[in-house]
């Protein structure tokens, strides 16, 4: 399935080995997280370059995601042993330190393949998927390997999704942030919003 057709569809389920926040080995089943939002992000490889900056950045904002009932899960094609070795490497030495969300091992590349982001049958592109409490993908963004993602934007999208779910008669315009005006999805609503904010 291509990435563009995943949005609005059930997230491909998986059960896979992972390194847990306490550095133990466990298994993650995506569908077991129903009732929570899930920010599922893929990165190419452990012990590389852009990847640790993203992983650490997500960890720094982890409390903000959790306060929104949103679990963060990282995935790469590395083994759980390599994940643990990277966690056990200090940040000063290029490691990621003791991050507090699971890192999933996708050694057979089946998870990346099911999300349509396996690149050259080798590594995952920087795919990010926001999954709602019913297991439906509501947002996806894919970056090429050298392009790091914005954690603040990922958090904004959680806010936007939750706002729309709470206020079913409103939608979120460009650059919307929590506390700002939304828009009624009508011709009058657009006109009213643009009259106030479009100039």
C-alpha positions in Angstrom: 0.0 0.0 0.0 1.3 3.5 -0.9 1.7 6.1 1.8 -0.9 8.4 0.4 -3.6 5.7 0.6 -2.8 4.9 4.3 -4.2 8.2 5.6 -7.9 7.5 6.7 -7.2 3.7 6.7 -6.5 1.4 9.6 -2.8 1.4 10.5 -1.1 -1.8 9.5 -0.8 -3.8 12.7 2.3 -5.5 13.9 3.8 -7.3 16.8 7.6 -6.9 17.1 10.5 -7.0 19.5 11.4 -3.7 21.1 13.7 -2.2 23.7 11.5 -0.8 26.4 12.0 2.4 28.4 13.5 0.5 31.2 16.0 -1.1 28.8 14.4 -4.5 29.0 13.4 -6.5 25.9 9.7 -6.8 25.2 7.2 -6.9 22.5 5.0 -4.2 21.1 1.6 -4.9 19.4 0.3 -1.7 17.8 -3.4 -2.7 18.1 -3.0 -3.2 21.8 -2.6 0.6 22.1 -6.2 1.3 20.9 -7.7 4.0 23.1 -4.5 6.0 22.9 -3.1 8.1 20.1 0.2 6.8 18.7 3.0 8.8 17.1 4.8 6.1 15.1 8.0 7.2 13.5 10.5 5.4 11.4 14.2 6.3 11.1 16.9 4.6 8.9 19.5 3.2 11.2 21.0 3.2 14.7 24.5 4.8 15.1 23.9 7.2 12.2 23.7 11.0 11.9 20.3 12.8 11.7 18.6 9.9 13.6 19.9 10.6 17.1 18.9 14.3 16.9 15.3 13.2 16.1 15.1 10.5 18.7 16.5 12.8 21.4 14.2 15.6 20.3 11.1 13.3 20.6 12.3 12.2 24.0 12.6 15.8 25.2 8.9 16.4 24.3 7.7 13.0 25.5 5.8 14.4 28.5 4.0 16.8 26.2 2.9 13.8 24.0 1.9 11.7 27.0 -0.2 14.6 28.5 -2.2 14.3 25.3 -2.7 10.5 25.7 -0.2 10.0 22.9 2.4 7.2 22.9 5.6 7.7 20.9 7.2 4.7 19.3 10.4 4.6 17.1 11.1 1.9 14.5 14.2 1.0 12.5 15.5 -2.1 10.7 18.1 -2.6 13.4 17.9 -5.4 16.0 16.8 -5.0 19.6 20.4 -5.6 20.6 21.7 -2.7 18.5 18.9 -0.5 19.9 20.1 -1.3 23.4 23.7 -0.7 22.5 22.8 2.7 21.2 20.8 3.6 24.3 23.8 2.5 26.4 26.1 4.9 24.4 26.3 8.3 25.9 25.0 11.3 24.0 28.5 12.8 24.2 29.7 9.8 22.2 26.9 9.9 19.6 24.5 7.7 21.4 20.9 8.5 22.4 21.1 7.9 26.1 18.2 6.5 28.2 15.3 7.6 26.1 11.9 6.8 27.6 9.8 5.4 24.8 10.1 2.0 23.0 12.4 1.4 20.0 11.0 -1.4 17.8 13.2 -3.8 15.9 12.1 -4.3 12.3 14.9 -6.7 11.2 12.9 -8.4 8.4 11.7 -4.9 7.2 8.1 -6.0 7.2 6.8 -3.1 9.2 8.5 -0.5 7.0 7.3 -2.3 3.9 3.7 -2.4 5.2 3.8 1.4 5.7 5.1 1.9 2.2 8.4 3.6 3.2 11.1 0.9 2.7 13.8 2.5 0.6 15.9 0.4 -1.8 14.8 -2.7 0.2 17.4 -1.6 2.8 16.2 1.1 5.3 13.1 3.0 6.1 12.6 6.6 5.0 11.8 9.1 7.8 8.1 8.2 7.9 5.9 9.6 10.6 2.3 8.4 11.2 -0.2 9.9 13.6 -2.7 7.2 14.6 -6.0 7.9 16.4 -7.6 6.1 19.3 -9.4 3.8 16.9 -6.3 2.8 15.0 -6.8 5.0 12.0 -3.9 6.9 10.4 -4.9 10.6 10.3 -1.6 12.2 9.4 1.5 11.1 7.6 4.7 12.8 6.5 7.7 11.2 4.8 11.2 12.8 4.6 14.2 11.7 2.6 17.1 10.4 4.6 19.1 13.6 5.2 16.0 15.7 6.2 15.2 15.8 9.9 11.6 16.2 11.1 10.0 18.9 13.3 8.9 17.4 16.7 6.9 20.7 17.3 5.0 20.1 14.1 4.2 16.5 15.1 2.9 17.8 18.5 0.9 20.5 16.7 -0.8 17.8 14.6 -1.8 15.9 17.7 -3.4 19.1 19.0 -5.1 19.7 15.7 -6.5 16.2 15.5 -7.8 16.3 19.0 -9.3 19.8 18.4 -11.2 18.6 15.4 -12.4 15.5 17.2 -13.7 17.6 20.0 -15.1 20.4 17.8 -16.7 18.5 15.0 -18.1 21.6 13.4 -14.7 23.2 12.9 -11.5 22.5 11.0 -7.9 23.7 11.5 -6.5 26.2 9.0 -2.9 26.6 8.0 -0.4 27.0 10.9 -3.2 26.6 13.5 -2.0 26.3 17.1 -3.9 25.4 20.2 -5.9 28.4 21.4 -6.1 30.1 18.0 -9.2 30.5 15.9 -10.4 27.6 13.8 -12.7 27.7 10.9 -16.3 26.6 10.1 -16.2 24.3 7.1 -18.6 26.4 5.1 -18.4 29.2 2.6 -19.4 31.7 5.3 -16.9 30.2 7.7 -14.0 30.6 5.2 -15.0 34.2 4.4 -15.3 35.0 8.1 -11.9 33.5 8.9 -10.1 35.1 6.0 -11.6 38.5 6.7 -10.1 38.3 10.1 -6.8 36.5 9.4 -6.1 36.5 5.6 -4.8 40.0 5.1 
